[in-house]
Amino acid sequence: MAPNPEGVQAGETRLVEDLGYHSLALLELGFTMEDEFDLPAIDQAQVQHIATVKEVEDLVLELLRASAGDAAYG
């Protein structure tokens, strides 16, 4: 999905500088993650600091854990 998929190397790969993401592509990435992983809507405050592939992975895992915890309680 990255504009420059050849830039993928490891978790510290940067979304903008290495993979060529721009603002619209980052929005599309967010929507795709919501759909693919059945995540709640991701808000801007959650993603402002995200700059690397690892940080995207961490956010998805955090949201999945939170969803699993919410399901367990309710």
C-alpha positions as CSV (number, residue, x, y, z in Angstrom):
1,M,0.0,0.0,0.0
2,A,3.0,2.3,0.4
3,P,3.6,4.8,-2.4
4,N,7.3,3.5,-2.4
5,P,7.1,-0.1,-1.2
6,E,10.8,-0.6,-2.0
7,G,11.6,1.6,0.9
8,V,10.4,-1.0,3.4
9,Q,13.3,-2.4,5.4
10,A,12.4,-2.8,9.1
11,G,10.3,-1.4,11.9
12,E,12.2,1.9,11.9
13,T,11.3,2.6,8.3
14,R,9.8,6.1,8.2
15,L,6.4,6.5,6.6
16,V,7.0,9.8,4.8
17,E,10.8,9.9,4.2
18,D,11.3,6.2,3.3
19,L,7.9,5.0,2.0
20,G,6.8,8.2,0.3
21,Y,3.5,8.7,2.2
22,H,1.7,12.0,1.9
23,S,-1.3,13.2,3.9
24,L,-4.0,11.6,1.7
25,A,-2.1,8.3,1.6
26,L,-1.7,8.3,5.4
27,L,-5.5,8.8,5.7
28,E,-6.1,5.9,3.4
29,L,-3.7,3.8,5.5
30,G,-5.7,4.6,8.6
31,F,-9.0,3.7,7.0
32,T,-7.5,0.5,5.6
33,M,-6.2,-0.5,9.1
34,E,-9.6,0.2,10.6
35,D,-11.2,-2.1,8.1
36,E,-8.6,-4.8,8.0
37,F,-8.3,-5.2,11.8
38,D,-11.9,-4.2,12.7
39,L,-10.6,-1.3,14.7
40,P,-12.6,1.6,16.2
41,A,-12.2,4.9,14.4
42,I,-8.7,6.2,14.8
43,D,-8.5,9.8,15.8
44,Q,-5.9,12.4,15.0
45,A,-4.6,12.5,18.5
46,Q,-3.7,8.8,18.3
47,V,-1.6,9.2,15.2
48,Q,0.0,12.6,15.5
49,H,3.3,11.2,16.7
50,I,3.5,8.2,14.4
51,A,6.4,8.3,12.0
52,T,7.6,4.7,11.5
53,V,6.3,1.3,10.6
54,K,6.9,0.1,14.1
55,E,4.8,2.9,15.6
56,V,1.9,1.9,13.2
57,E,2.3,-1.7,14.4
58,D,2.3,-0.6,18.0
59,L,-0.9,1.4,17.5
60,V,-2.7,-1.5,15.9
61,L,-1.7,-3.8,18.7
62,E,-2.7,-1.2,21.3
63,L,-6.2,-0.8,19.7
64,L,-6.7,-4.5,19.3
65,R,-5.9,-5.0,23.0
66,A,-8.2,-2.2,24.0
67,S,-11.0,-3.7,21.8
68,A,-10.4,-7.2,23.3
69,G,-10.6,-5.7,26.8
70,D,-13.8,-3.8,26.0
71,A,-15.4,-7.0,24.7
72,A,-14.4,-8.9,27.8
73,Y,-16.2,-6.3,30.0
74,G,-19.2,-5.8,28.0
